[in-house]
């Protein structure tokens, strides 16, 4: 086996093991589950590990170099209109290719899926153009965020109440395993052309702006269509009696996800072929590596999505519904915190972001610290979400003060942390959120007798908001640490200068005496 692939799979194993153990312990102590359901969950976890291993290797080989190369090439053309047009088309294509968006669209049948997907894609395309312009014009990210988020919340006042959570969730699901590696690398490529001191800080922020676009466009769509509700599909636990039934279930579902991923990857491959034909950017050996990387990405996404959709969704829904209907429903708050702390490590795009943050910061912001910050953010988000579902609090009472506080922090933290924090919000809300945490929230909502559209939906938005605050607090501590270190170094230098001055005086006095 390829040594790198083996290392990636072992890394995925260490990431998935904690959440698997938590669910198994919960099934023994809190919610007894049928043996067939446990077998489905374990099989899903195994496929998730293999899929993550292939995907992360494929992202390193294909998605990252391709995005960075396109970003660099775009900055070398003098035709700004062409740059912006290509950026818009790229945003459109990679969003339509995002599997998570397909899942969300199917949950809102009151609006045609094609209309919802196209609306979200247009939103991402427009804001990717704005993000590229920001890098060119050297506009501080916090300025744009302070402008656009009040507009988003202002539109929410006119949108139907049962559609607001879906609109905010759409901003999270669009930044998934296909979109994130490509956009992150593109941001690095565009910023690398600049030689000024702020180019590193502007490497991040593209994902965060691309998360604003869908929320804005979907709110407009909701106002226009005036949706009255959505029929939510119930996640029933399949009847599994033998291990052969487990294999049959996964074998039956895998071709569906293969078609979805092939459809998604095909649009990206076609765009890359056209780009390479025009620009001749990549050499022969680079093209071979990218082609192999595409193949690994395809395998990884198909296996990953099959595992989490078939094995994780029924368990998440069953766990939430049974606990919410029991006298011990408040145990969901600490349990969801523990699940959230560990589940973020199972998001494929998180590995891409943390690795890139470490590389761009030259090791100053290590992956370990980033992972810990994201885990704390996810745990906090799920705790607040469960409290909101169990009490029926409107999501706007949490989102408005949360985003207001996050936007205020942007003016006090180092600029690079603003981009990282707002990018992290989109990255954390990936496939694991939509295929395990959303069913968990839906099950909890059903068990507690709440409204699915207003209470269960919105969990993606909560997951996307928490890292904005946690990572920026890390930035405050990092900035304070750097200032303290600089001050100590300055004091040490002054002490050395004083000592050297004293030695000169003694020497001169000795010379005089002679």
SULUR-V225089 format. One record per residue. N is the residue number from 1. SS is DSSP state (helix for helix, strand for strand, loop for the rest). BURIAL is # if it has 16 or more other ideal C-beta (glycine too) atoms within 10 Angstrom, else .. Layout:
# SULUR-V225089
N/SS/BURIAL
N/SS/BURIAL
This chain:
# SULUR-V225089
1/loop/.
2/loop/.
3/helix/.
4/helix/.
5/helix/#
6/helix/.
7/helix/.
8/helix/#
9/helix/#
10/helix/.
11/helix/#
12/helix/#
13/helix/#
14/helix/.
15/helix/#
16/helix/#
17/helix/.
18/helix/#
19/helix/#
20/helix/#
21/helix/.
22/helix/#
23/helix/#
24/helix/#
25/helix/.
26/helix/#
27/helix/#
28/helix/.
29/helix/.
30/loop/#
31/loop/#
32/loop/.
33/loop/#
34/loop/.
35/helix/.
36/helix/#
37/helix/#
38/helix/#
39/helix/#
40/helix/#
41/helix/#
42/helix/.
43/helix/#
44/helix/#
45/helix/#
46/helix/#
47/helix/#
48/helix/#
49/helix/#
50/helix/#
51/helix/#
52/helix/#
53/helix/#
54/helix/#
55/helix/#
56/helix/#
57/helix/#
58/helix/#
59/helix/#
60/helix/#
61/helix/#
62/helix/#
63/helix/#
64/helix/#
65/helix/#
66/helix/#
67/helix/#
68/helix/#
69/helix/#
70/helix/#
71/helix/#
72/helix/#
73/helix/#
74/helix/#
75/helix/#
76/loop/.
77/loop/.
78/loop/.
79/loop/.
80/helix/.
81/helix/.
82/helix/.
83/helix/#
84/helix/#
85/helix/.
86/helix/#
87/helix/#
88/helix/#
89/helix/.
90/helix/#
91/helix/#
92/helix/#
93/helix/#
94/helix/#
95/helix/#
96/helix/#
97/loop/#
98/loop/#
99/helix/#
100/helix/#
101/helix/#
102/helix/#
103/helix/#
104/helix/#
105/helix/#
106/helix/.
107/loop/#
108/loop/#
109/loop/.
110/loop/#
111/loop/#
112/loop/.
113/helix/.
114/helix/.
115/helix/.
116/helix/#
117/helix/#
118/helix/#
119/helix/#
120/helix/#
121/helix/#
122/helix/#
123/helix/#
124/helix/#
125/helix/#
126/helix/#
127/helix/#
128/helix/#
129/helix/#
130/helix/#
131/helix/#
132/helix/#
133/helix/.
134/helix/#
135/helix/#
136/helix/#
137/helix/.
138/loop/.
139/loop/.
140/loop/#
141/helix/#
142/helix/#
143/helix/.
144/helix/#
145/helix/#
146/helix/.
147/helix/.
148/helix/#
149/helix/#
150/helix/.
151/helix/.
152/helix/#
153/helix/#
154/helix/.
155/helix/#
156/helix/#
157/loop/.
158/loop/.
159/loop/#
160/loop/#
161/helix/.
162/helix/#
163/helix/#
164/helix/#
165/helix/#
166/helix/#
167/helix/#
168/helix/#
169/helix/#
170/helix/#
171/helix/#
172/helix/#
173/helix/#
174/loop/#
175/loop/#
176/loop/#
177/loop/#
178/loop/#
179/helix/#
180/helix/#
181/helix/#
182/helix/#
183/helix/#
184/helix/#
185/helix/#
186/helix/#
187/helix/#
188/helix/#
189/helix/#
190/helix/#
191/helix/#
192/helix/#
193/loop/.
194/loop/#
195/loop/.
196/loop/.
197/loop/.
198/loop/.
199/loop/#
200/loop/#
201/helix/#
202/helix/#
203/helix/#
204/loop/#
205/loop/#
206/helix/#
207/helix/#
208/helix/#
209/helix/#
210/helix/#
211/helix/#
212/helix/#
213/helix/#
214/helix/#
215/helix/#
216/helix/#
217/helix/#
218/helix/#
219/helix/#
220/helix/#
221/helix/#
222/helix/#
223/helix/#
224/helix/.
225/helix/#
226/loop/.
227/loop/#
228/loop/.
229/loop/.
230/loop/#
231/loop/.
232/loop/#
233/loop/.
234/loop/.
235/loop/#
236/loop/.
237/loop/.
238/loop/.
239/loop/.
240/loop/#
241/loop/.
242/loop/.
243/helix/.
244/helix/.
245/helix/.
246/helix/#
247/helix/.
248/helix/.
249/helix/#
250/helix/#
251/helix/.
252/helix/.
253/helix/#
254/helix/#
255/helix/.
256/helix/.
257/helix/#
258/helix/#
259/helix/.
260/helix/#
261/helix/#
262/helix/.
263/helix/.
264/helix/#
265/helix/#
266/helix/.
267/helix/#
268/helix/#
269/helix/#
270/helix/.
271/helix/#
272/helix/#
273/helix/.
274/helix/.
275/helix/#
276/helix/#
277/helix/.
278/helix/.
279/helix/.
280/loop/.
281/loop/#
282/loop/#
283/loop/.
284/helix/.
285/helix/.
286/helix/.
287/helix/.
288/helix/.
289/helix/#
290/helix/#
291/helix/.
292/helix/.
293/helix/#
294/helix/#
295/helix/.
296/helix/#
297/helix/#
298/helix/#
299/helix/#
300/helix/#
301/helix/#
302/helix/#
303/helix/#
304/helix/#
305/helix/#
306/helix/#
307/helix/#
308/helix/#
309/helix/#
310/helix/#
311/helix/#
312/helix/#
313/helix/#
314/helix/#
315/helix/#
316/helix/#
317/helix/#
318/helix/#
319/helix/#
320/helix/#
321/helix/#
322/helix/#
323/helix/#
324/helix/#
325/loop/.
326/loop/.
327/loop/.
328/loop/.
329/loop/#
330/loop/.
331/helix/.
332/helix/#
333/helix/.
334/helix/.
335/helix/#
336/helix/#
337/helix/#
338/helix/#
339/helix/#
340/helix/#
341/helix/#
342/helix/#
343/helix/#
344/helix/#
345/helix/#
346/helix/#
347/loop/#
348/helix/#
349/helix/#
350/helix/#
351/helix/#
352/helix/#
353/helix/#
354/helix/#
355/helix/#
356/helix/#
357/helix/#
358/helix/#
359/helix/.
360/helix/#
361/loop/#
362/loop/.
363/loop/.
364/loop/.
365/loop/#
366/loop/.
367/helix/#
368/helix/.
369/helix/#
370/helix/#
371/helix/#
372/helix/.
373/helix/#
374/helix/#
375/helix/#
376/helix/#
377/helix/#
378/helix/#
379/helix/#
380/helix/#
381/helix/#
382/helix/#
383/helix/#
384/helix/#
385/helix/#
386/helix/#
387/helix/.
388/helix/#
389/helix/#
390/helix/#
391/helix/.
392/loop/.
393/loop/.
394/loop/.
395/loop/#
396/helix/#
397/helix/.
398/helix/#
399/helix/#
400/helix/.
401/helix/.
402/helix/#
403/helix/#
404/helix/.
405/helix/.
406/helix/#
407/helix/#
408/helix/.
409/helix/#
410/loop/#
411/loop/.
412/loop/.
413/loop/#
414/loop/.
415/helix/#
416/helix/#
417/helix/#
418/helix/#
419/helix/#
420/helix/#
421/helix/#
422/helix/#
423/helix/#
424/helix/#
425/helix/#
426/helix/#
427/helix/#
428/helix/#
429/loop/#
430/loop/#
431/helix/#
432/helix/#
433/helix/#
434/helix/#
435/helix/#
436/helix/#
437/helix/#
438/helix/#
439/helix/#
440/helix/#
441/helix/#
442/helix/#
443/helix/#
444/helix/#
445/helix/#
446/helix/#
447/helix/#
448/helix/#
449/loop/.
450/loop/#
451/loop/.
452/helix/#
453/helix/#
454/helix/#
455/helix/#
456/helix/#
457/loop/#
458/loop/#
459/helix/#
460/helix/#
461/helix/#
462/helix/#
463/helix/#
464/helix/#
465/helix/#
466/helix/#
467/helix/#
468/helix/#
469/helix/#
470/helix/#
471/helix/#
472/helix/#
473/helix/#
474/helix/#
475/helix/#
476/helix/.
477/helix/.
478/helix/#
479/helix/.
480/helix/.
481/helix/.
482/helix/.
483/helix/.
484/helix/.
485/helix/.
486/helix/.
487/helix/.
488/helix/.
489/helix/.
490/helix/.
491/helix/.
492/helix/.
493/helix/.
494/helix/.
495/helix/.
496/helix/.
497/helix/.
498/helix/.
499/helix/.
500/helix/.
501/helix/.
502/helix/.
503/helix/.
504/helix/.
505/helix/.
506/helix/.
507/helix/.
508/helix/.
509/helix/.
510/helix/.
511/helix/.
512/helix/.
513/helix/.
514/loop/.
